[in-house]
Amino acid sequence: MEPACGEKTAPHTMENNPTPSSAIFQALVEQTGQSFFVYAVNSNRFTYLSPAFEQAFSINKSNFDNPSELLALIYPEDQEYVAQKYKWLLEDSVLEAFEFRIKLANQQEQWICIKPSVFKEANGQLMVIGHAENITAQKHYNDVLKKYSNKKNAVLNILSHDLAGPLSNIQSLAFMLAEEVQQDSRARHLVGIIRQSSQQGVQLIQNFIDQEFLESLEADVITRRVNIVSKIKEATAEYQRAQKELIPRVFGFSASSDEIYVELDDNKFIQVINNLISNSIKFTADGDYIAVSIEEQPESVLVKVEDNGVGIPKKYHATLFDKFTNARRPGLKGEPTTGLGMSIIKTIVEWHKGQIWFESEEGKGTCFYIELPKQ
């Protein structure tokens, strides 16, 4: 039962006679209703857990001397990650907030965010103090928002190809028709309007998509620990659904594991994947394949976007990632490009401390590689 307003409660501490300063500290902490902890590194024990912490983790204060009870709640796949974070904390004294999963009795997967720091007492004892927050609801909410944002971007890329192709054909046919009606000024004028309108339509579609991509650069990079497999799988699913009618390509997806966790700004990174897939669509013919794969390596994660399209001419290899590169080419169906896409892709990958490169041969296809560090 929660104490009534103003009702005194016994302080939650292992000390029998806390000093006035520690009593004031406890009172302030407990009034916040948030989960705080103090952990003595040398003696390997919690010296303080706030009531909210006990409630959130279903831990009884009688077990303060048994940290293994808390460690056992962490998902086995996340325990090495948490151990590495703890090691870095002791080395640097301060650590950015990090997330991991726990499993409480009779509950679904829960996500916890920890914000820790280290200080040394006068007696030399190292103490880890921090704040723990259950972010499960926020994380699920953000996941839903980003899922539909990524779906929107994928659909835009699909529509751009689906609409730009026919509009480019109309533009070409109008150009041919204009030569046939040179003697009829009215017909020539109408054909000119058709050609101009179709050209504007193609450019409008591309400008809209480019603007969507460019606007993402204006927001700060906010990374979080995410399952990169599920995020990229969601993005490629839209293309797989479109492959029968809208985009007659064979879209493939594979991963070395169902769960591979990395620190990502997943909204920005999925835009990178969308753009690479969109480029593959432009330079592959009907019936060709486009495959996305993810491979977990000892120190990194390798993402590949591969196709068997027309390939990139050798003369463009050295400048492909430059701004407004001379490597920009219209797609096989006339889809335009600004030449900015690859430069932005490289920038976003580097923001994630990763690297991107490619292999390509004319007439055989292209494979882009993105290597990200494991956290």
C-alpha positions as CSV (number, residue, x, y, z in Angstrom):
1,M,0.0,0.0,0.0
2,E,1.3,3.5,-0.9
3,P,1.8,5.7,2.2
4,A,-0.6,8.6,2.7
5,C,0.6,12.1,1.9
6,G,2.8,13.2,4.8
7,E,3.0,9.8,6.4
8,K,6.5,8.9,7.5
9,T,8.1,5.7,6.2
10,A,11.2,3.8,7.3
11,P,14.2,4.8,5.1
12,H,15.2,2.2,2.6
13,T,18.8,1.8,3.3
14,M,21.3,-0.8,4.7
15,E,22.6,1.7,7.2
16,N,21.1,1.6,10.7
17,N,21.9,5.2,11.5
18,P,22.1,7.3,8.4
19,T,23.7,10.7,8.6
20,P,21.4,13.7,8.2
21,S,22.8,14.2,4.6
22,S,22.0,10.7,3.6
23,A,18.5,10.9,5.1
24,I,17.8,14.1,3.2
25,F,19.1,12.5,0.0
26,Q,16.8,9.5,0.5
27,A,13.8,11.7,1.2
28,L,14.3,13.7,-1.9
29,V,14.9,10.6,-4.1
30,E,11.8,8.8,-2.7
31,Q,9.6,11.8,-3.3
32,T,10.3,11.7,-7.0
33,G,8.8,8.2,-7.2
34,Q,11.6,7.2,-9.6
35,S,14.0,4.2,-9.6
36,F,17.4,5.1,-8.2
37,F,20.2,2.8,-7.0
38,V,23.6,3.0,-5.3
39,Y,26.0,0.1,-5.8
40,A,29.3,-0.5,-4.0
41,V,31.8,-1.9,-6.5
42,N,34.4,-3.1,-4.0
43,S,32.0,-5.0,-1.8
44,N,29.8,-6.1,-4.6
45,R,26.5,-5.0,-3.0
46,F,23.7,-2.5,-3.4
47,T,23.7,0.0,-0.5
48,Y,20.5,1.7,-1.7
49,L,17.5,0.9,-3.8
50,S,14.6,3.4,-4.0
51,P,11.1,2.0,-3.3
52,A,10.2,2.6,-6.9
53,F,13.2,0.5,-8.0
54,E,12.1,-2.4,-5.7
55,Q,8.6,-2.2,-7.2
56,A,9.7,-2.0,-10.8
57,F,12.1,-5.0,-10.5
58,S,10.1,-7.0,-8.0
59,I,13.1,-7.0,-5.7
60,N,12.9,-7.2,-1.9
61,K,15.2,-5.0,0.1
62,S,16.2,-8.1,2.1
63,N,18.1,-9.2,-1.0
64,F,20.3,-6.1,-1.4
65,D,23.4,-8.2,-0.8
66,N,22.6,-10.5,-3.8
67,P,23.1,-8.5,-7.1
68,S,22.9,-11.8,-9.0
69,E,19.1,-11.7,-8.5
70,L,18.9,-8.6,-10.7
71,L,21.4,-9.9,-13.2
72,A,19.4,-13.0,-13.7
73,L,16.5,-10.9,-14.9
74,I,18.5,-9.7,-17.9
75,Y,17.9,-11.5,-21.2
76,P,20.8,-13.9,-21.8
77,E,21.5,-12.3,-25.2
78,D,21.9,-8.9,-23.5
79,Q,24.1,-9.9,-20.6
80,E,27.4,-9.6,-22.5
81,Y,26.3,-6.2,-23.7
82,V,25.5,-5.0,-20.2
83,A,28.8,-6.4,-18.9
84,Q,30.7,-4.5,-21.5
85,K,28.9,-1.3,-20.6
86,Y,29.7,-1.9,-16.9
87,K,33.4,-2.3,-17.8
88,W,33.4,0.9,-19.8
89,L,31.7,2.7,-16.9
90,L,34.4,1.7,-14.5
91,E,37.1,2.9,-17.0
92,D,35.5,6.3,-17.8
93,S,33.4,7.0,-14.7
94,V,30.6,8.4,-16.9
95,L,28.5,6.5,-19.4
96,E,25.7,7.5,-21.7
97,A,22.3,6.0,-21.0
98,F,21.9,2.5,-22.4
99,E,19.1,0.1,-22.9
100,F,18.6,-3.6,-22.4
101,R,15.8,-6.2,-21.9
102,I,14.7,-7.9,-18.8
103,K,12.0,-10.6,-18.2
104,L,9.9,-10.3,-15.1
105,A,7.6,-13.1,-13.9
106,N,4.3,-13.2,-15.8
107,Q,5.2,-10.2,-18.0
108,Q,6.3,-9.7,-21.6
109,E,9.7,-8.4,-22.6
110,Q,10.5,-5.2,-20.8
111,W,13.0,-2.6,-21.9
112,I,15.1,-0.8,-19.2
113,C,17.1,2.4,-19.7
114,I,20.0,2.9,-17.2
115,K,21.8,6.2,-16.7
116,P,24.9,5.5,-14.5
117,S,27.9,7.3,-13.2
118,V,30.8,6.4,-10.8
119,F,32.2,8.4,-7.9
120,K,34.9,7.5,-5.3
121,E,34.2,8.0,-1.6
122,A,36.8,9.3,0.9
123,N,37.7,5.8,2.0
124,G,38.4,4.8,-1.6
125,Q,35.3,2.8,-2.2
126,L,34.0,3.0,-5.8
127,M,30.2,3.7,-5.9
128,V,28.0,3.4,-9.0
129,I,24.9,5.6,-8.8
130,G,22.2,5.8,-11.3
131,H,18.6,6.0,-12.5
132,A,16.7,3.2,-14.1
133,E,13.6,3.7,-16.2
134,N,11.2,1.2,-17.7
135,I,10.9,2.5,-21.3
136,T,8.9,-0.4,-22.8
137,A,5.8,1.7,-23.6
138,Q,7.8,4.5,-25.1
139,K,9.9,2.1,-27.2
140,H,6.8,0.3,-28.5
141,Y,5.2,3.6,-29.4
142,N,8.3,4.8,-31.2
143,D,8.6,1.5,-33.0
144,V,5.0,1.8,-34.3
145,L,5.6,5.4,-35.5
146,K,8.9,4.5,-37.2
147,K,7.4,1.4,-38.8
148,Y,4.8,3.5,-40.6
149,S,7.3,6.2,-41.4
150,N,9.6,3.6,-43.0
151,K,6.6,2.1,-44.8
152,K,5.7,5.5,-46.2
153,N,9.2,6.0,-47.5
154,A,9.2,2.6,-49.1
155,V,5.8,3.2,-50.7
156,L,7.1,6.6,-52.1
157,N,10.0,4.8,-53.7
158,I,7.7,2.2,-55.2
159,L,5.3,4.9,-56.5
160,S,8.1,7.0,-57.9
161,H,9.2,4.1,-60.0
162,D,5.7,3.0,-60.9
163,L,4.7,6.5,-62.0
164,A,8.0,7.9,-63.3
165,G,8.3,5.0,-65.8
166,P,5.0,5.7,-67.6
167,L,5.4,9.5,-67.4
168,S,8.9,9.1,-69.0
169,N,7.3,6.9,-71.7
170,I,4.7,9.6,-72.4
171,Q,7.5,12.2,-72.6
172,S,9.4,10.1,-75.1
173,L,6.3,9.4,-77.2
174,A,5.4,13.1,-77.2
175,F,8.8,14.0,-78.5
176,M,8.5,11.5,-81.3
177,L,5.0,12.7,-82.1
178,A,6.1,16.3,-82.3
179,E,8.3,15.4,-85.2
180,E,5.3,13.9,-87.0
181,V,3.1,17.0,-86.7
182,Q,5.6,19.7,-87.6
183,Q,3.1,21.2,-90.2
184,D,0.2,21.4,-87.7
185,S,0.9,24.3,-85.3
186,R,-2.1,23.5,-83.1
187,A,-1.1,19.8,-82.8
188,R,2.5,20.7,-82.2
189,H,1.5,23.1,-79.4
190,L,-0.7,20.4,-77.7
191,V,2.1,17.8,-78.0
192,G,4.5,20.3,-76.4
193,I,2.1,20.7,-73.5
194,I,2.0,16.9,-73.0
195,R,5.7,16.6,-73.1
196,Q,6.2,19.5,-70.7
197,S,3.6,18.2,-68.3
198,S,5.0,14.6,-68.2
199,Q,8.5,16.0,-67.7
200,Q,7.3,18.1,-64.8
201,G,5.5,15.2,-63.3
202,V,8.6,13.0,-63.3
203,Q,10.7,15.8,-61.8
204,L,8.0,16.6,-59.2
205,I,8.0,13.0,-57.9
206,Q,11.8,12.9,-57.7
207,N,12.0,16.3,-56.0
208,F,9.5,15.1,-53.4
209,I,11.5,12.0,-52.5
210,D,14.8,14.0,-52.5
211,Q,13.2,16.5,-50.1
212,E,12.1,13.8,-47.8
213,F,15.6,12.4,-47.7
214,L,17.3,15.8,-47.2
215,E,15.0,16.8,-44.4
216,S,16.1,13.8,-42.4
217,L,19.6,15.3,-42.2
218,E,18.3,18.4,-40.3
219,A,17.3,16.3,-37.3
220,D,19.9,15.2,-34.7
221,V,21.2,11.7,-34.8
222,I,19.5,9.8,-31.9
223,T,20.8,6.3,-31.6
224,R,19.3,3.5,-29.6
225,R,19.8,-0.2,-29.3
226,V,17.6,-1.9,-31.9
227,N,17.3,-5.2,-33.6
228,I,18.6,-4.3,-37.1
229,V,17.2,-7.6,-38.5
230,S,13.6,-6.7,-37.7
231,K,14.0,-3.1,-38.9
232,I,15.4,-4.0,-42.3
233,K,13.0,-6.9,-42.7
234,E,10.1,-4.5,-42.2
235,A,11.4,-2.2,-44.9
236,T,12.0,-4.9,-47.5
237,A,8.6,-6.4,-46.9
238,E,7.0,-3.5,-48.7
239,Y,9.0,-4.2,-51.8
240,Q,8.3,-7.9,-51.6
241,R,4.5,-7.1,-51.5
242,A,4.9,-4.9,-54.6
243,Q,7.0,-7.3,-56.6
244,K,4.1,-9.1,-58.3
245,E,2.2,-6.1,-59.8
246,L,3.9,-2.8,-59.3
247,I,7.6,-3.7,-59.5
248,P,8.3,-7.0,-61.3
249,R,11.6,-7.8,-59.5
250,V,12.5,-10.6,-57.2
251,F,13.2,-9.1,-53.8
252,G,15.1,-11.3,-51.3
253,F,16.0,-10.9,-47.6
254,S,18.2,-13.0,-45.4
255,A,20.0,-12.7,-42.0
256,S,22.5,-14.8,-40.1
257,S,20.3,-14.5,-37.0
258,D,16.8,-13.4,-36.0
259,E,18.2,-10.9,-33.6
260,I,21.3,-8.7,-34.1
261,Y,21.4,-5.6,-31.9
262,V,23.3,-2.5,-32.8
263,E,23.2,1.2,-31.8
264,L,21.3,2.9,-34.6
265,D,19.2,5.9,-35.5
266,D,16.9,3.5,-37.2
267,N,14.8,6.1,-38.9
268,K,17.8,7.6,-40.8
269,F,19.4,4.2,-41.4
270,I,16.3,2.7,-43.0
271,Q,16.3,5.6,-45.3
272,V,19.7,4.5,-46.4
273,I,18.4,1.0,-47.1
274,N,15.4,2.4,-49.0
275,N,17.6,4.6,-51.2
276,L,19.9,1.7,-52.0
277,I,16.9,-0.5,-53.0
278,S,15.4,2.4,-55.0
279,N,18.7,2.8,-56.9
280,S,18.7,-1.0,-57.6
281,I,15.1,-0.7,-58.9
282,K,16.2,2.0,-61.3
283,F,19.0,0.0,-62.8
284,T,17.5,-3.5,-63.0
285,A,15.1,-4.8,-65.6
286,D,11.8,-6.6,-65.1
287,G,12.5,-10.1,-63.6
288,D,15.9,-9.2,-62.1
289,Y,16.7,-9.8,-58.4
290,I,17.4,-7.4,-55.6
291,A,18.7,-9.0,-52.4
292,V,19.3,-7.5,-48.9
293,S,21.3,-9.5,-46.4
294,I,22.6,-9.0,-42.8
295,E,25.6,-10.9,-41.4
296,E,26.8,-10.8,-37.8
297,Q,30.6,-10.8,-37.6
298,P,32.8,-10.9,-34.4
299,E,33.3,-7.1,-34.2
300,S,30.8,-5.7,-36.7
301,V,27.6,-6.2,-38.7
302,L,27.7,-6.4,-42.5
303,V,24.6,-5.3,-44.5
304,K,24.6,-5.9,-48.2
305,V,22.2,-4.6,-51.0
306,E,22.9,-6.6,-54.1
307,D,21.3,-6.7,-57.6
308,N,22.1,-8.2,-61.1
309,G,21.3,-5.1,-63.0
310,V,23.3,-3.0,-65.5
311,G,26.1,-2.2,-63.1
312,I,28.0,1.0,-62.6
313,P,30.5,2.0,-65.3
314,K,34.2,1.8,-64.1
315,K,34.7,5.5,-64.9
316,Y,32.2,6.5,-62.1
317,H,33.5,4.3,-59.3
318,A,35.9,6.9,-57.8
319,T,33.3,9.7,-57.7
320,L,30.1,7.9,-56.8
321,F,29.9,9.2,-53.3
322,D,30.7,12.8,-54.2
323,K,28.1,15.5,-53.9
324,F,26.5,16.2,-57.3
325,T,28.7,13.5,-58.7
326,N,29.2,13.1,-62.4
327,A,28.1,9.5,-61.9
328,R,24.4,10.5,-61.7
329,R,22.5,8.7,-64.5
330,P,18.8,8.4,-65.3
331,G,17.3,5.0,-64.6
332,L,16.5,2.5,-67.2
333,K,13.0,3.9,-67.5
334,G,14.1,7.5,-67.4
335,E,13.9,8.1,-63.6
336,P,15.9,11.2,-62.8
337,T,18.4,11.7,-60.0
338,T,20.1,14.7,-58.4
339,G,23.3,13.0,-57.6
340,L,23.0,13.8,-53.9
341,G,21.7,10.4,-52.8
342,M,25.0,8.5,-52.5
343,S,26.7,11.4,-50.7
344,I,23.9,11.5,-48.1
345,I,24.0,7.8,-47.7
346,K,27.8,7.9,-47.0
347,T,27.3,10.7,-44.5
348,I,24.6,8.8,-42.6
349,V,26.7,5.6,-42.5
350,E,29.7,7.6,-41.1
351,W,27.5,9.2,-38.5
352,H,27.0,5.6,-37.2
353,K,30.8,5.1,-37.2
354,G,30.4,2.7,-40.1
355,Q,31.8,2.5,-43.6
356,I,30.3,1.9,-47.0
357,W,31.8,0.6,-50.3
358,F,30.6,-1.2,-53.4
359,E,31.6,-3.7,-56.0
360,S,30.1,-3.4,-59.5
361,E,30.7,-4.7,-63.0
362,E,28.8,-3.5,-66.1
363,G,26.2,-6.0,-67.3
364,K,26.6,-8.1,-64.1
365,G,25.2,-6.0,-61.3
366,T,26.2,-4.1,-58.1
367,C,26.6,-4.9,-54.5
368,F,26.8,-2.2,-51.8
369,Y,28.4,-3.1,-48.4
370,I,27.7,-1.3,-45.1
371,E,29.7,-2.3,-42.1
372,L,28.6,-1.1,-38.7
373,P,30.4,-1.6,-35.4
374,K,28.8,-3.8,-32.8
375,Q,28.2,-2.0,-29.5
